[in-house]
Amino acid sequence: MYDVIVVGARCAGSPLAMLLAKQGAKVLLVDRATLPSDIPHGNFIHRDGPRRLKKWGLLDNVAEVSVPITSQISYFGDFPMPADDLCVDGMAWGYAPRRDLLDYILVQAAVRAGAEVREGFSVESFVIEDGRVAGIRGHGRDGKAVEEQAALTVGADGRNSRLARAVDAPVYDATPPMLCYYFSYWSGVDTGPCLELHARPRDRRLIISFPSSNGLYGVFVGWPAGELAQVRGNIESNFMTALDLVPELAERVRAGHREERFYGASDLPNFFRKPYGPGWALAGDAGCHKDPFMALGICDAFRDVELLAGAIAEGATTERPMEECLAGYERNRNEASGMNYQMNASAARFDPYPEEILLLRRAIRDKPDERRNFALARGGMVDPTTFFNPENMRRLIGPEVGSPT
Ligand SMILES: Cc1cc2nc3c(=O)[nH]c(=O)nc-3n(C[C@H](O)[C@H](O)[C@H](O)COP(=O)(O)OP(=O)(O)OC[C@H]3O[C@@H](n4cnc5c(N)ncnc54)[C@H](O)[C@@H]3O)c2cc1C
C-alpha cells in the first residue's frame, strides 16, 4: 500500500514524486514509457521554471545539456524587437533541453528522493472502492497483471489522461484546438543564445525558434488547426513557405542541415479539469492543457506540482480533510494560471495584440534597457508591476495610457 501512486513520469509526474518522497511519503511512480525517451513536444522552459529547477537542485544538470537563453527577438505583427542580457540572480531567462534529457533528469531526481519508479508499466484501469479511487491496475513489460493500492492516485498522464476519463473529471473554461504545429531540429544554424518569436496575426502563422541540446536549433511553425490537412499535404514545402515570412531567419535555417524528421502536433485543446476528487488528483497537462503558443506547459507543471505536493502534505499532517486541501490546490492553480491562460488563448486565436502593448513597444523601440525591462516583466522574471505600473507607462508612452500587461 502506497501513500501516493503517480501515473506519468515526465515534467509533472517526476517532480511531484520527488517532492512527495522528500516529504516522507511512500510513492510509486509509473510510466508506460522507458526513460530517457523523447516525446514530440516542445522544450523551452522559462518564467518560474528555471527558478524552480534551481530550488530543486536541478538547474546545473539542465544547464549542462542546454544553452542558457539570454536574448529574445519578438515580433507581434509590428517590428522585430530585440531584448538582451535576460539574466536574473545568475539564472538565464530560459533553457531548452530536449525532453529525453529533461525528463530523465527529473525522474532520476525522483529516484534519488526515494520514490519507487516502474518504467514500461501501462496503467489500464483504476481500483475503485466505495466511490473512491484506491489504486491502479496495469502491467509491466512481462504482461503480467498487477494491482497496486494507494491512499491517493495522481494522474500526471498528459492531456488525454486515463485517470481524468475514468473519474469523468469536470472540464471548464474550454476552447477547442486553435493551432497545429510542425517542428524539427537543425545543425549548423548561426545563432546566439536567442529565442525568436514571430507572431504574425495577419498571416495567421506563428514561428518560434531557439537553440536546444546537442548543438541543434529547434524551429516550430504553427498554423490555424483548420489548415492541418493542407499543411500535411507537403509538410516541408509548407514549413519553409511559412519560414520565408521571416527571410533573415529562413536564410540561416536553410544554411544549416535538418537532422531529424518533422514532428507534428495537433488536437491541442485548451481546458481546465477539476483536479481532484475522492482518492484522486490531476497534475500537469492532465489538469490544465493549453496551446503551446506561449510555452507554458512545463513551467506551469512545475508550479502546479509544488502546489499539489503542499496540499497533500497539509492533508496528511493536519486535521483538515484531504479534499479541502485539494480544493485549495485547485483554487491556487486557477489563480496562478488565469491571466496567462487567457493571454495564451488570445494569442493562439491570432487576436491582434492590444493597442497599448503595440504603443509601448514603439515607445521603447530604441531603448535597450527598457526593452530588457519589458521582456523581464512580461516573462515573469521580475514582478510585472515594477514595469507595468501607471506611472512607468505614463513616463514611457504618455499621459493618456493605462497599464498594459
Ligand atoms: C508541439 C508542442 C510544443 C510544446 N512546446 C512547449 C514548450 O516549448 N515549452 C513548454 O513549457 N511546454 C511546451 N509544450 C507543452 C508541454 O510539452 C506539456 O505541457 C508537458 O509535456 C506536460 O507534461 P506532463 O508531464 O503533464 O505530461 P506529458 O509530458 O504528456 O507526460 C505524460 C506521461 O504519462 C505517461 N502515461 C500516459 N498514460 C499512461 C498510462 N495509462 N500508463 C502509464 N503511463 C502513462 C506517458 O507515457 C507520458 O510519459 C508543447 C507541447 C506541444 C504539443
The ligand as an SDF file (V2000), in Angstrom:
LIG
                    3D

 53 58  0  0  0  0  0  0  0  0999 V2000
    4.1280   20.9500  -30.2080 C   0  0  0  0  0  0  0  0  0  0  0  0
    4.2480   21.2400  -28.7390 C   0  0  0  0  0  0  0  0  0  0  0  0
    5.1930   22.1750  -28.3210 C   0  0  0  0  0  0  0  0  0  0  0  0
    5.3060   22.4450  -26.9730 C   0  0  0  0  0  0  0  0  0  0  0  0
    6.2610   23.3610  -26.5840 N   0  0  0  0  0  0  0  0  0  0  0  0
    6.4390   23.6180  -25.2810 C   0  0  0  0  0  0  0  0  0  0  0  0
    7.4960   24.4620  -24.8450 C   0  0  0  0  0  0  0  0  0  0  0  0
    8.3360   24.9270  -25.6310 O   0  0  0  0  0  0  0  0  0  0  0  0
    7.5620   24.7480  -23.5100 N   0  0  0  0  0  0  0  0  0  0  0  0
    6.6600   24.2500  -22.6240 C   0  0  0  0  0  0  0  0  0  0  0  0
    6.7450   24.5820  -21.4400 O   0  0  0  0  0  0  0  0  0  0  0  0
    5.6780   23.4040  -22.9990 N   0  0  0  0  0  0  0  0  0  0  0  0
    5.5720   23.0640  -24.3040 C   0  0  0  0  0  0  0  0  0  0  0  0
    4.5890   22.1850  -24.6810 N   0  0  0  0  0  0  0  0  0  0  0  0
    3.7130   21.6090  -23.6490 C   0  0  0  0  0  0  0  0  0  0  0  0
    4.4550   20.5690  -22.8320 C   0  0  0  0  0  0  0  0  0  0  0  0
    5.1090   19.6550  -23.6670 O   0  0  0  0  0  0  0  0  0  0  0  0
    3.4740   19.8620  -21.8920 C   0  0  0  0  0  0  0  0  0  0  0  0
    2.7780   20.8410  -21.1750 O   0  0  0  0  0  0  0  0  0  0  0  0
    4.1830   18.9260  -20.9480 C   0  0  0  0  0  0  0  0  0  0  0  0
    4.8000   17.8710  -21.6320 O   0  0  0  0  0  0  0  0  0  0  0  0
    3.1820   18.3400  -19.9390 C   0  0  0  0  0  0  0  0  0  0  0  0
    3.8480   17.4370  -19.1100 O   0  0  0  0  0  0  0  0  0  0  0  0
    3.0580   16.2880  -18.3620 P   0  0  0  0  0  0  0  0  0  0  0  0
    4.0770   15.6060  -17.5160 O   0  0  0  0  0  0  0  0  0  0  0  0
    1.8390   16.8390  -17.7380 O   0  0  0  0  0  0  0  0  0  0  0  0
    2.5430   15.3020  -19.4990 O   0  0  0  0  0  0  0  0  0  0  0  0
    3.3460   14.5280  -20.6220 P   0  0  0  0  0  0  0  0  0  0  0  0
    4.6330   15.1960  -20.9310 O   0  0  0  0  0  0  0  0  0  0  0  0
    2.3630   14.3230  -21.7320 O   0  0  0  0  0  0  0  0  0  0  0  0
    3.6800   13.1140  -19.9390 O   0  0  0  0  0  0  0  0  0  0  0  0
    2.6850   12.1750  -19.6300 C   0  0  0  0  0  0  0  0  0  0  0  0
    3.3410   10.8360  -19.3460 C   0  0  0  0  0  0  0  0  0  0  0  0
    2.3140    9.9530  -18.8840 O   0  0  0  0  0  0  0  0  0  0  0  0
    2.5420    8.6740  -19.4100 C   0  0  0  0  0  0  0  0  0  0  0  0
    1.2780    7.9520  -19.4640 N   0  0  0  0  0  0  0  0  0  0  0  0
    0.1200    8.3650  -20.0360 C   0  0  0  0  0  0  0  0  0  0  0  0
   -0.8440    7.4360  -19.8780 N   0  0  0  0  0  0  0  0  0  0  0  0
   -0.2810    6.4130  -19.1990 C   0  0  0  0  0  0  0  0  0  0  0  0
   -0.7690    5.1520  -18.7580 C   0  0  0  0  0  0  0  0  0  0  0  0
   -2.0350    4.7710  -18.9800 N   0  0  0  0  0  0  0  0  0  0  0  0
    0.0810    4.3270  -18.0910 N   0  0  0  0  0  0  0  0  0  0  0  0
    1.3650    4.7070  -17.8490 C   0  0  0  0  0  0  0  0  0  0  0  0
    1.8720    5.8910  -18.2530 N   0  0  0  0  0  0  0  0  0  0  0  0
    1.0610    6.7330  -18.9210 C   0  0  0  0  0  0  0  0  0  0  0  0
    3.0990    8.9340  -20.8160 C   0  0  0  0  0  0  0  0  0  0  0  0
    3.8580    7.8270  -21.2760 O   0  0  0  0  0  0  0  0  0  0  0  0
    3.9630   10.1840  -20.5830 C   0  0  0  0  0  0  0  0  0  0  0  0
    5.3060    9.8420  -20.3540 O   0  0  0  0  0  0  0  0  0  0  0  0
    4.4590   21.8340  -26.0260 C   0  0  0  0  0  0  0  0  0  0  0  0
    3.5030   20.8900  -26.4480 C   0  0  0  0  0  0  0  0  0  0  0  0
    3.4220   20.5890  -27.7900 C   0  0  0  0  0  0  0  0  0  0  0  0
    2.3980   19.5650  -28.2250 C   0  0  0  0  0  0  0  0  0  0  0  0
  1  2  1  0
  2  3  1  0
  2 52  2  0
  3  4  2  0
  4  5  1  0
  4 50  1  0
  5  6  2  0
  6  7  1  0
  6 13  1  0
  7  8  2  0
  7  9  1  0
  9 10  1  0
 10 11  2  0
 10 12  1  0
 12 13  2  0
 13 14  1  0
 14 15  1  0
 14 50  1  0
 15 16  1  0
 16 17  1  0
 16 18  1  0
 18 19  1  0
 18 20  1  0
 20 21  1  0
 20 22  1  0
 22 23  1  0
 23 24  1  0
 24 25  2  0
 24 26  1  0
 24 27  1  0
 27 28  1  0
 28 29  2  0
 28 30  1  0
 28 31  1  0
 31 32  1  0
 32 33  1  0
 33 34  1  0
 33 48  1  0
 34 35  1  0
 35 36  1  0
 35 46  1  0
 36 37  1  0
 36 45  1  0
 37 38  2  0
 38 39  1  0
 39 40  1  0
 39 45  2  0
 40 41  1  0
 40 42  2  0
 42 43  1  0
 43 44  2  0
 44 45  1  0
 46 47  1  0
 46 48  1  0
 48 49  1  0
 50 51  2  0
 51 52  1  0
 52 53  1  0
M  END
$$$$
